[in-house]
Amino acid sequence: MALFSNSRRFGALVVACLISAPAQSMVISYTDTEFIDADWSAVEALDTTPNDSFTFSGTQILSGGNPGAYRQVINQINTGTTSNIISGHFRSDMIYNPGADGAFGSIDVSYAAISDPSTAAGGVLFGVILRQSGNFFISSLGAAVNGLGWTAFSAFGLTGADFSALGGGSLDLANGAAAVEIGIFASNGTFGFPSVNTGGFDNLSLDVNVPEPGTLVVFAGALIVFGVTRRYKFST
């Protein structure tokens, strides 16, 4: 009888643990302050110019960053027609796979951005871009720079709801979904002809937060111990 009473008290303790145990999370971190060309690629994410007259590039510049090296971005519109362009810049290892790592939680990001005041073109908007199954999605928050020197930017807790599709497709960040590439986009409109927008980003720090319900871990451990207690009870 005493052992049964102890088992009941232990069960109550299990419930208390489940109620009080905080949710845990895994963080996958990426940083870059060097921006070696071999680690990065540039792609066209959006082009509304007539006749596909948008050219772009991304290059490591060894000095002039904040401080040191940075990734220079050049977006050029080769038409006077009002247009919008977005280039996406992806580092080869900045890939999150919900199929292997579980459901995507949120992104925390910080970086410094700059535009070149010596060019005749206007400013550049930088932000987080995702690519999944060939489709692009950009964050609604970003750093708009226009010849003001290096500007620090940070955003915390970006979820799937903070990203908009640039074309077709729907962003799927659930457990088991396709891999997601994470990068930085550079966007601008038409300013003159040709419109050459030069900018760059530096000091990139990006965390992917993956929820892990700690209560499940506590629950599993509690059940194991409780099961041992019950087996001991019935064997005496």
C-alpha positions in Angstrom: 0.0 0.0 0.0 2.8 2.4 0.9 4.5 1.7 -2.5 1.2 2.4 -4.3 1.0 5.6 -2.4 4.5 6.5 -3.4 3.6 5.7 -7.0 0.7 8.1 -6.9 2.9 10.8 -5.4 5.4 10.2 -8.2 2.6 10.5 -10.8 1.7 13.9 -9.3 5.4 14.9 -9.5 5.4 13.9 -13.2 2.4 16.1 -13.9 4.1 19.0 -12.1 7.2 18.5 -14.2 5.1 18.6 -17.4 3.4 21.8 -16.3 6.6 23.6 -15.2 9.2 22.4 -17.7 10.1 25.2 -20.1 10.1 24.6 -23.9 13.6 24.1 -25.2 15.0 25.1 -28.6 17.9 24.3 -30.9 19.8 27.2 -32.5 21.6 26.7 -35.8 24.0 29.7 -36.3 25.8 31.1 -39.3 28.3 34.0 -39.4 30.4 35.6 -42.1 32.8 38.5 -42.0 35.0 37.5 -44.9 32.6 36.7 -47.8 34.9 34.6 -49.8 33.6 34.4 -53.4 33.8 30.6 -53.5 31.3 30.4 -50.6 28.7 32.7 -52.2 26.5 32.8 -55.3 24.3 35.5 -56.8 21.0 34.7 -58.5 18.1 36.7 -60.1 15.2 36.6 -57.8 12.9 39.3 -59.4 13.2 41.2 -62.7 10.4 43.4 -64.0 12.5 45.1 -66.7 11.6 44.8 -70.3 13.6 42.3 -72.3 15.4 41.0 -69.1 17.7 44.0 -69.0 18.9 43.4 -65.5 22.5 42.5 -64.7 23.9 41.9 -61.2 27.0 40.7 -59.4 28.3 39.9 -55.9 32.0 40.1 -55.1 34.3 40.0 -52.1 36.0 43.4 -51.4 38.9 43.0 -49.1 38.8 46.5 -47.6 36.3 49.2 -46.8 34.0 47.0 -44.9 32.8 47.5 -41.3 35.7 46.8 -41.0 37.8 44.7 -43.3 36.2 42.6 -46.1 32.6 42.7 -47.2 30.4 41.5 -50.1 29.8 44.2 -52.7 26.6 44.0 -54.6 25.9 45.7 -57.9 22.4 45.8 -59.4 22.2 47.4 -62.9 19.0 48.2 -64.8 19.8 48.7 -68.5 16.5 50.5 -69.4 14.9 53.8 -68.6 11.5 52.0 -68.1 10.4 52.0 -64.4 11.4 48.6 -63.0 12.1 46.6 -59.9 14.9 44.2 -59.5 16.1 41.8 -56.7 19.3 39.8 -56.6 19.6 37.0 -54.1 23.0 36.2 -52.4 23.3 32.7 -50.9 26.2 31.2 -49.0 26.6 27.5 -49.8 26.2 26.2 -46.3 23.3 28.4 -45.1 20.7 25.7 -45.7 18.0 24.6 -43.3 16.4 21.2 -43.8 13.0 20.7 -42.0 13.1 17.1 -43.1 16.2 16.4 -41.0 16.1 19.2 -38.4 12.4 19.5 -37.7 9.9 22.3 -38.1 11.3 25.8 -38.7 10.7 28.2 -35.8 12.1 31.6 -36.5 15.2 33.6 -37.7 17.2 36.2 -35.9 19.5 38.2 -38.2 21.9 41.1 -38.0 24.2 42.7 -40.5 25.6 46.0 -41.7 24.7 47.4 -45.1 25.9 50.3 -47.3 25.2 52.0 -50.6 27.7 53.9 -52.7 26.9 57.6 -52.6 29.2 58.2 -55.6 26.8 56.6 -58.0 23.9 58.5 -59.6 21.5 55.8 -58.7 19.3 55.7 -55.6 19.4 53.5 -52.5 19.4 49.7 -52.0 17.1 47.7 -49.8 18.7 44.6 -48.1 16.8 41.8 -46.3 16.6 38.1 -45.7 15.6 35.9 -48.7 14.6 32.2 -48.7 14.7 29.8 -51.6 12.7 26.6 -51.5 12.1 24.3 -54.4 13.1 27.1 -56.9 10.8 29.7 -55.4 11.9 32.9 -53.7 10.5 34.5 -50.5 11.7 37.8 -49.0 11.3 39.3 -45.6 9.1 42.3 -45.0 11.8 43.9 -42.8 15.1 45.1 -44.1 17.7 47.8 -44.2 17.2 50.6 -46.7 20.5 52.5 -47.3 21.2 55.5 -49.5 24.7 56.8 -49.1 24.6 57.1 -45.4 27.7 55.0 -44.6 27.5 51.6 -42.9 24.1 51.1 -41.3 23.6 48.3 -38.7 20.4 46.3 -39.0 18.8 43.5 -36.9 15.5 41.7 -36.8 14.5 39.0 -34.3 11.8 36.3 -34.5 11.2 36.3 -38.2 8.7 33.5 -39.0 7.2 32.2 -42.2 4.5 34.9 -41.9 7.2 37.6 -42.3 8.1 36.4 -45.8 6.3 37.1 -49.1 6.5 35.1 -52.3 8.1 36.8 -55.3 6.4 34.5 -57.7 4.7 31.2 -57.5 4.8 28.6 -54.7 4.1 28.6 -51.0 6.6 28.6 -48.3 6.5 25.4 -46.2 8.5 25.3 -43.0 6.8 22.4 -41.4 8.5 19.2 -40.2 9.5 17.2 -43.3 9.3 20.1 -45.8 11.9 20.7 -48.5 15.2 22.2 -47.7 15.4 26.0 -47.4 18.4 28.1 -48.6 18.8 31.3 -46.6 20.5 34.4 -47.9 20.5 38.2 -48.3 18.7 40.1 -51.0 19.5 43.4 -52.6 16.6 45.3 -54.2 16.2 48.7 -56.0 14.2 50.4 -58.7 15.1 52.5 -61.7 17.1 55.7 -61.3 18.3 57.1 -64.7 19.7 55.1 -67.6 21.5 52.9 -67.1 20.7 52.6 -63.4 23.7 51.3 -61.5 23.1 50.6 -57.8 26.2 49.6 -55.8 26.0 48.5 -52.2 27.2 45.8 -49.9 26.7 43.9 -46.6 29.0 42.9 -43.8 29.1 41.3 -40.4 26.4 38.8 -41.1 25.0 36.8 -38.2 22.0 34.6 -38.6 20.4 32.2 -36.2 17.7 29.6 -37.1 15.6 28.8 -34.0 14.2 25.3 -34.0 11.5 24.5 -31.3 12.1 21.4 -29.2 9.4 20.8 -26.6 11.4 20.1 -23.5 8.2 18.8 -21.8 8.3 15.7 -24.1 11.8 14.9 -22.9 10.7 15.2 -19.3 7.6 13.2 -20.0 9.6 10.4 -21.6 12.0 10.2 -18.8 9.3 10.3 -16.2 7.4 7.4 -17.9 10.5 5.3 -17.9 11.1 5.8 -14.1 7.4 5.4 -13.4 7.3 2.2 -15.4 10.2 0.8 -13.4 8.4 1.7 -10.2 5.3 -0.1 -11.3 7.2 -3.2 -12.3 8.9 -3.2 -9.0 5.5 -2.9 -7.3 3.9 -5.9 -9.0 7.0 -8.1 -8.6 6.9 -7.9 -4.8 
